[in-house]
Amino acid sequence: MNTTSRRTRRASLVLATAALLPLALTACSGSDSDDSASGSKSSNSSAPSAKESKTASDDMATMAKPFGPACASVPKNGAGSFDGMAKDPVATAASHNPALSTLVTAVKKAGLVDTLNNAENITVFAPTNDAFDKIPKADLDKVLNDKAQLTKILTHHVVGKKLAPKDLANGSFPTLEKSKLTTSGSGESYQVNDSANVVCGNVKTANANVYIIDSVLMPKQ
C-alpha cells in the first residue's frame, strides 16, 4: 500500500469515529434521563394520591360527627339540633332535646344544673327517656325523691374529661361519683358498663362530649 492510500484510510477512520461519538453520547444521556425519570416516578409513588388524601380526610370528618341510630330523631334545626347544642353548656343543651326530658328533670331535682353547666371538658353518658322507663315507676319515683341517691346515680354518668369515640374501645374511667365506669366496642357500636348501648354518640356541647345511652347506669353499692 502506498503512502497516499494509507493517509486516505486513516482519514476515513477518523471521520467514522467522529460520526459515532455523538450517537454514543446521546445513548448515555438517554440512559441517565430514563434513570432520573424512573427515580422520580418511584419517589412520587410513595406519596399519597389526592384520592387517598381525600379518603383519609373523609374518614376523619366521619369520626367527628355524631353517630348511631337515635341521632336520626335529633331535631335538624334550632337549639335542640346538633349545631344548636354545640353552643350551649351540657345541662342547657340537654334541655332542648325532647328525648332527654326525664334526665333533665332528674338533674334539676338533684340540683346539678349549675355543676354540669360550669364544669369544663367533661363527658356525659345521657340516658334517654326510654332508658328511665325501663326502671319500675315506683322505684324511679323513689329515686327522684331521694336527692342523695339521685345525685349519686347521675354523677356516675359523668367523666371528668372529654372522651372521643376511639377512647371508648376498651376504657375504664373515674366518674364524678368517685367510682369507675367501663366502655367497650369499635366503629359506631359501643357499650357502657356492659349494660347500656350508645345510641347516639359524639354529640358536642359547649363544655362536654355527650353519648346518649339506652339504659341508666347504676353505681355499685
N, C-alpha and C positions, 0 to 999 in steps of 0.2 A: 504494500500500500504506500502511495507516495505521500509527501508532506501535505499536499493540498487536500487529499481525501481525509487524512486524519483530522485536520483542522475542521473540515466540514462536519465530520461525525461528532466531534466534541461540541460544536456549536448547536447541533441538533439535540444532544443530551441536555445541555444547559437550558434550552428552550422548553423541552419536555418537563424538566424538573420545576421550572418556574411556573408552568401551566398547572401542574398538580398541586403546588403549595397552597394556593387559595382554597382549593377543594378540601384539603386536609384541615386547614384552619376552620373552615365552615363546619365541617363534621364535628370537630372538637367543641366549637361554640354551641352547636345544636344540642350536643350531649349535655353540656353544662346547663343549658336553658331548660331541657327536659327534667334534669335532676332538680333544678330550682323550682320548676312548676310542680313536680311531684312532691317536693318537700312542703311547698305552700299548701297543696291540696291536703296533704297528711295533717298539717298543722291545723287547717281550717276544720277538718273533720272532727277534731277533738272539742271544738267549741259547740255549745248548744245551738240548735237551729232556732229560727224565730218561732216555729210551731211548738217546739219543746218548751221554750221560754214562756209562751202563751199558756200552754197546758199547766205548767207549774204555777203560773200566776193565777189561773182559774181555780186550781186546787186550793191555793191559799185563801182566795176570796170565798170559796165554798165553806172552808173551815171557820171563817169569821162570821158567817151568817147563822141565825137561829135554825135549828133542825128538829125534826120529829113530827109525828102525826098530829099532835094537838096544836101545832103552830098555825095550822090552817084556820082555826077558829079565832085567832087573834085579829082584832079589827085592822082593816087596811089603812085607815086614816085616823087622825085625831090623837088625843092624849093616850088612848089605850093601844095604839099601834106600836110596832117595834121602834119606829123613829120617835114617836111621842114619849114612850117610856124611857128612852135613852137620855131624855132631857131632864128627867125628874129623879130624885133620890128614891131608893127602893120601895119604902113603905107607900109613898105617894104614887109611884108608878104602878104598884100592885093594885091600888085602889081604883085605877082606871081600867083594870082587866076584869070583866064580868066573871070569868072562870075562877077568880081568886077571892071572891067576896067573903067567903067563910073565913079564910085565912086573915083577911084584913080585919074582920070583926074580932077574931081572936087576938090579933096584935094590939088592937085598941083596948080590949079588956085587960090585957097584960100590961098595958102602959109602956109598950115598946116602940111606939111610932117614932119618937124623937131619937131613941137609941139607935134604931136601924137607919133612920134618915141622916143622922150625924156621923155614923161610922164611915171609915174610909177603906176602900179596897177590900170588900168582903164578897163572899159567895153565899147566896141564899138558895136552899132547896125548898121550893114553894109547893106545898100540896094543893091540888085543885079542890073544888067543891066536892067532886065525886070521891076524892080521897077521904075527906072528912065524913062523907055519907057512909063509908064502909064501917065506921065506928057506930055501935048501937046508940040510939038517940039518948037514952038515959045516961050512958057513960060519957057521951060528948057534952051533954048539958052539965054534968057534974064537973068535968074538967074545965069548961068555960067559966064556971063559977068558983073555981079554986085558983086564985091568981098565982100562987107559988108554984103549983103543979103545971099550970098553963105556961108560965114563964120558962120552966124547966124544959118542957116539950118544945116550945118554939125556938129557944136558943140552941137546942140540939140540931136545929136545921140550918144553923149559921156557922160558916167557917171564916176565920179572921184573915183571909187573903183571897185574892181573885184566882179562880181556877179555870183554866182553859180546858176544852174538851180532851186534849191529849193527856192532861193531868189526871183524868178520871179512869184511865186504862187499868190501873192497878194501884189505887191510892188508899191512904189512911190519914185522916186529918183531924186535928183537935177542933172541937166546936166551942162556941161561946158558953155552952153549958158545962164545959170542963170535962167532957167525955170525948170519945172519938167516933167518927163515922167512917165507913169504908165504901169505896167505889170500885167498880169493875166494868169491863166492856171494851168496845172499839167502834170505830167508824161513827155511826149515828145511833148506836144501841148501847145504853149504859144502865147499870143498876146501882142503887144506893142501899147499903146495909143488907144486901141480898134479898130485899123485900119490896123496894119501890123502883119502878121504871121511870127513866127520864122520858117524858112525852113531848116536851118542847125545851130544847137545851140551848145554851149560849145566848140567852136573852140579855141585852145590855141595859143597865140603868146608869144614872149619873155616878153612882158610887159602888155599884155591885154588878157581878155576873149572876144571873138567875137561871136555875134549872128547875123547870116545872115538873113535878113528880105525881104519880098516881096513887100513892099511899102516904099516910102520916108516919113519920119516923118516931119510934118510941125509944127514949133513952133507957139503958139498962138500970134496973132498980139497985 
